[in-house]
């Protein structure tokens, strides 16, 4: 196996995790898993949230892939891409933690970006939090940030159709 193949698998796995995160956020966290995700959308003064339990699932995916790729665990049945997929999932988890928890929600450090992609990420995620409750919403991904002006128009359209209730700041 070449180094190039390993790097491509890691990068592809990390990129694929954005789709996994988007779909699980939209359909699980804002669906039947809302009980764990709700506190993330409500003000509180706790260091941890029930929502943090979702990180356990990401870690389980990564650990499972590492195990599948490990000759120490699987012996001769080890699946060599598993290690690199597990590393890609881990890389995505680190990026998610730094951007979502760190930059956007400022759980670990304080820095408000004034321009560029970092500012767009923060704006897009703040617009995700502009709805009251689990219905409606925009920007369910964590790394891909769409144009905030487009997201605002989508939120207003959802409000007009009765899909979403918006917080006062977006009205």
Secondary structure as GFF3:
##gff-version 3
##sequence-region A 1 171
A	DSSP	alpha_helix	3	24	.	.	.	ID=ss1
A	DSSP	pi_helix	25	32	.	.	.	ID=ss2
A	DSSP	alpha_helix	34	37	.	.	.	ID=ss3
A	DSSP	three_ten_helix	38	41	.	.	.	ID=ss4
A	DSSP	three_ten_helix	50	53	.	.	.	ID=ss5
A	DSSP	alpha_helix	54	69	.	.	.	ID=ss6
A	DSSP	alpha_helix	71	74	.	.	.	ID=ss7
A	DSSP	three_ten_helix	75	77	.	.	.	ID=ss8
A	DSSP	alpha_helix	81	96	.	.	.	ID=ss9
A	DSSP	pi_helix	97	104	.	.	.	ID=ss10
A	DSSP	alpha_helix	116	128	.	.	.	ID=ss11
A	DSSP	alpha_helix	148	160	.	.	.	ID=ss12
###
